[in-house]
Amino acid sequence: MKIKWRNENLRIELKMNILDYVNSNENISITNLADYTNQEYLLVAAVVDELIDEGLIPSKSFVNNLPW
């Protein structure tokens, strides 16, 4: 999923928070990440998809697959 970010700093901060959470936890879901980052599910899912595409997090870490 490709989205245009109005606030690039939010995207970067969200990436860092997600990477921090993934590093500290094993069974991860989009719901848990959205709660942890206090962001909308769609934004979290888009950043997670981006991080998987970049090879920074493995898709096998997620309990629930991405919704698309």
MODAVEN-V747037 format. One record per pair of residues at least 24 apart in sequence whose ideal C-beta (glycine too) atoms are under 6 Angstrom apart, sorted by the first residue. I is the first residue (numbers start at 1). GAP is how many residues later the second one is. D is the distance in whole Angstrom. If there is no record, write none. Layout:
# MODAVEN-V747037
i=I gap=GAP d=D
i=I gap=GAP d=D
This chain:
# MODAVEN-V747037
i=1 gap=45 d=5
i=1 gap=48 d=5
i=3 gap=43 d=5
i=14 gap=33 d=5
i=15 gap=32 d=6
i=18 gap=29 d=6
i=22 gap=35 d=5
i=27 gap=36 d=5
i=28 gap=33 d=5
i=28 gap=34 d=5
i=29 gap=34 d=5
i=29 gap=35 d=5
